[in-house]
Every structure is written in C-alpha cells, then in structure tokens.
Amino acid sequence: MARSKSTPTPVELPEVNFSDWDGVRSLHLGTEWIQGTMLMDAPYDIELEYVQRMMAWLLFTDPARLTRFHAMQLGLGAGTLTKFCRKKLKVTTTAIELNPQVLHACRGWFKLPPDDSKLRVVIADAAEEIRNPMWHGVVDALQVDLYDHEAAAPVLDSAEFYADCRQLLSEDACMTVNLFGRSSSYERSVEKMVEAFGAEAVWAFKPTREGNTVVLAQRTPSRPKREVLLERAELIQSRWGLPATKWLRVFKPLVSRRA
C-alpha cells in the first residue's frame, strides 16, 4: 500500500540486545555501547557510578516529602532509575521512551515491574511528550539520559529543550542530566542549561573515569548549608546505599553565590 504524502516516514529504531558478564547484565542498542546495566543478584540497585549520581536531587529534598513525589525519566535505558525510584524510593514514577523494544527488553530481561498506580512508561518522543500540559509543574525530580545507539552526543540538547524540561518541574524540583559522548561538548551543553535555568541554578559533578558528567539544575536556585547537605548525604547513604557523602567532594555549584 502506498504511503500518503501526509504520513510521516517512521523513524528506524535500533535493535535491542543484552550481554551478561561477571554478574552484570548490560543493555545495548545494536552496538558495543552500554545503554544501562543491572546487577543480576540485586536488580533494583544502581551499579554504574554516573547513574548513582543521577540521584543527586535527593540532596535537595526533604526526605519527609518523598511520599508525595513524582519522578520522571526521559530515556528508559535498562530501567535502572525507573526501578530505583519505584521500588526503592517508592515514589510515583513516569518514564518516557521512544523505542518500544527497549520497554520490552526492560520487562523481559531487566526486571522492570509492570505499570501500576505508581508506575507508568509512556512510549513517545520525549521532545514532544514533555510539551503536553498534563506534565507541567507536576514533576519533582527529572532525570534526562537520552542517547542513541552510537552514544555520540545527547539526542536532545538545546536551550529550547531544557526550557521545556524546566516547565515540567514543581517549584523546588531538580533536573539531572547525563552528559557523555565522543561528539558532545560539556561547555556548550551547560551553556544551554544556563540559558534555560539561570547560572545560579546549575550544579555539576566532576567527570567519572568513564567520562560521564552529571549536571543538576534547580527550578528554584538555592544554596543549602554544607551541614544540611552532609546530613542528607548520610541519610541517603544509610537508607538507600548510594555513596552520597562522596558526592559532596566532587559536586559543586557552577557559580559562587554573590554576597
């Protein structure tokens, strides 16, 4: 049957597969690049260092408020962040993923739970879906990790995209973004986030050994006292097993607050 001129050409999505090595299962999109991992004997834990750092929004969160939180992931990967937010933090969680094969893989190979009253996976283009007014102002933690099968640069990385992300956030919410890629520029990406959020709202980790840099942007800029951050880091570490006290040595605001 001929395709009408008004029907868009479908996007060719990469094949999804996985590999197992030394107790770790890795998700691939038809290449050797790892799109996510799972500890096979602890499927709801976070194994990769940069993915652990994507949880840094917890440093800015009153733990007593978590029961009312809504976390959203743009890009499902191996479902690591989605599983952690739903199973460990027990917060309402939404993931937006373009490739239905990735969702199938996560449910079949990576122990992603089925959708329920507190978990929803939306198959959609994140750039379009986040413009839906139903999501505006209701996300308390946004985690962005959008890479194609070549892992060369973020798929969505413009000031307009980050402005759309900011619209999703509640007043005290945070966005964390993974920046990695052979063609990407950390400086250019951060400039685009600054354009959308303001310089005082942006924090960054030092890069991991693998070259991932996690950047955090606050909907409303704040400078918690170090003792507050340390207290929360200790709680995060004891309650959920994330190395949060180490984060404070490699995580700082982009600019110092003026006196």
C-alpha positions in Angstrom: 0.0 0.0 0.0 1.4 3.4 -0.9 2.1 5.8 1.9 0.2 9.1 1.6 2.3 12.3 1.4 0.9 13.4 4.7 2.1 10.3 6.6 5.5 10.9 8.2 8.2 8.4 7.4 8.7 6.2 10.5 12.0 6.5 12.4 14.2 3.4 12.1 14.9 2.3 15.6 17.9 0.2 16.5 17.8 -3.4 17.5 17.9 -4.0 21.3 20.0 -6.8 22.8 21.9 -7.6 26.1 25.1 -9.2 27.3 26.0 -10.8 30.6 29.4 -10.5 32.2 30.6 -11.2 35.8 27.2 -10.9 37.4 26.2 -7.7 35.4 23.7 -7.6 32.6 24.1 -4.7 30.1 21.6 -3.3 27.6 22.9 -2.5 24.0 21.2 -0.9 21.0 22.9 -3.0 18.4 26.4 -1.7 19.2 29.0 -2.3 21.9 28.0 0.8 23.7 26.3 0.1 27.1 23.0 1.9 27.5 22.4 0.6 31.0 23.2 -2.2 33.4 21.7 -4.4 36.1 23.3 -6.3 38.9 21.8 -9.8 38.4 21.7 -10.6 42.1 20.4 -7.1 43.1 18.2 -5.9 40.2 16.8 -2.8 41.9 20.2 -1.4 43.0 22.2 1.1 40.9 25.5 -0.3 39.7 27.1 2.4 37.5 28.7 5.4 39.2 27.2 8.1 36.9 23.7 6.6 37.3 24.1 6.8 41.1 24.9 10.5 40.7 21.7 11.0 38.7 20.0 10.6 42.1 21.8 13.8 43.4 18.4 15.6 43.5 17.9 13.8 46.8 20.4 16.2 48.4 17.9 19.0 47.8 14.9 17.1 49.0 13.3 16.9 52.5 13.0 13.1 53.0 9.6 13.6 54.7 8.2 14.9 51.3 9.2 11.8 49.3 5.9 10.1 49.8 4.3 12.8 47.6 7.0 12.9 45.0 6.7 12.3 41.2 9.9 11.3 39.5 10.2 11.3 35.7 12.9 9.8 33.4 13.5 10.8 29.8 15.0 7.7 28.3 14.4 4.3 29.9 17.8 2.7 29.3 17.9 -0.5 31.3 15.2 0.8 33.6 17.7 1.4 36.4 16.5 4.8 37.6 12.8 3.9 37.0 13.1 0.8 39.0 15.1 2.5 41.8 12.5 5.4 42.1 9.5 3.0 42.1 10.9 0.1 44.2 13.4 1.7 46.5 12.1 5.2 47.0 8.5 4.2 46.5 7.6 7.4 44.6 5.2 7.8 41.7 7.4 7.3 38.6 6.9 8.0 34.9 9.4 7.1 32.2 9.2 8.4 28.6 10.9 6.1 26.0 10.9 6.3 22.2 11.7 2.7 21.4 9.0 0.1 22.4 11.7 -2.6 22.0 13.6 -1.0 25.0 10.5 -1.3 27.1 10.0 -5.0 26.1 13.7 -5.6 27.0 13.4 -4.0 30.3 10.3 -6.0 31.2 11.8 -9.3 29.9 15.5 -9.0 30.8 15.9 -6.3 33.4 13.0 -6.9 35.9 11.2 -3.6 35.3 7.8 -4.1 37.1 4.5 -3.7 35.1 2.7 -0.4 35.1 0.6 0.2 38.2 -0.9 3.1 40.1 2.6 4.5 40.8 4.5 3.5 37.7 3.8 4.4 34.0 6.0 4.0 30.9 5.0 6.2 28.0 6.1 5.3 24.5 6.6 8.7 22.9 9.2 11.2 21.6 10.3 12.9 24.7 10.7 16.3 23.0 7.0 16.2 22.1 5.6 14.5 25.1 7.1 17.0 27.6 5.2 19.8 25.9 1.9 18.1 27.0 0.4 20.5 29.6 -0.6 17.5 31.7 3.0 17.2 32.9 3.7 20.9 33.5 4.6 21.7 37.1 4.0 18.2 38.5 7.5 16.6 38.2 9.6 16.8 41.4 12.7 15.0 40.0 13.5 14.9 36.3 16.3 12.6 35.1 17.5 13.0 31.5 19.7 10.4 29.8 19.0 10.5 26.1 21.5 8.8 23.8 21.1 6.9 20.5 22.8 3.6 19.6 26.1 5.4 18.8 26.3 7.3 22.1 28.0 10.2 20.3 26.1 13.1 21.9 22.8 13.8 23.7 19.9 13.3 21.3 18.1 16.4 22.8 20.4 19.2 23.9 19.1 22.6 23.1 18.2 25.6 25.2 14.6 25.2 24.0 14.6 21.6 25.1 15.9 22.5 28.6 13.3 25.2 28.8 10.7 22.6 28.1 12.2 20.5 30.9 12.0 23.4 33.3 8.3 23.7 32.6 7.8 20.2 33.9 9.3 21.0 37.3 7.5 21.8 40.5 8.8 24.8 42.5 11.5 23.0 44.4 12.3 20.3 41.9 15.6 19.4 40.2 16.7 18.1 36.9 19.7 15.8 36.5 21.3 15.2 33.1 24.0 12.8 31.9 26.5 14.4 29.6 28.6 11.9 27.7 29.7 11.3 24.1 32.5 11.4 21.6 31.0 14.4 19.8 29.4 16.2 22.7 30.7 19.4 24.4 30.2 19.8 28.1 30.6 23.5 28.0 28.1 24.0 25.2 25.5 21.8 26.9 25.9 23.6 30.2 25.6 27.0 28.4 22.2 25.8 27.1 21.1 24.7 30.6 22.2 28.1 32.0 20.1 29.8 29.3 17.1 27.9 30.4 17.6 27.7 34.2 20.0 30.6 35.1 23.6 30.2 36.2 22.8 30.1 39.9 20.6 27.1 39.4 23.2 24.8 37.9 25.5 22.4 39.8 27.9 19.8 38.3 29.9 16.8 39.3 33.5 16.2 38.1 33.5 13.6 35.3 33.6 9.9 36.2 36.5 7.8 35.0 34.4 6.7 32.0 33.8 10.3 31.0 30.2 10.9 32.2 29.4 14.2 33.7 26.2 14.6 35.6 24.8 18.1 35.8 21.9 19.2 38.1 19.6 22.2 37.6 17.2 23.5 40.1 13.8 25.0 39.3 14.4 27.5 42.1 18.1 28.1 42.9 19.2 27.5 46.5 22.4 27.1 48.4 21.8 24.6 51.3 24.4 24.9 54.1 27.1 22.2 53.9 25.9 20.7 57.2 22.4 20.3 55.7 23.9 18.6 52.6 26.0 16.4 54.7 23.1 15.3 56.9 21.1 14.4 53.8 24.0 12.7 52.2 24.4 10.5 55.3 20.7 9.6 55.3 20.8 8.8 51.5 23.8 6.6 52.1 22.4 4.7 55.1 18.8 4.4 53.7 19.4 3.6 50.0 23.1 2.6 49.8 24.1 5.4 47.4 27.7 6.8 48.0 26.3 10.3 48.7 28.9 11.5 51.2 31.5 11.1 48.4 29.4 13.2 46.1 30.0 16.3 48.2 33.7 16.1 47.4 33.1 16.2 43.6 29.8 18.2 43.3 29.6 22.0 43.4 27.5 24.9 42.1 28.6 26.3 38.7 29.0 29.8 40.2 29.5 31.0 43.7 26.6 32.9 45.2 27.3 36.6 45.5 27.4 38.1 48.9 
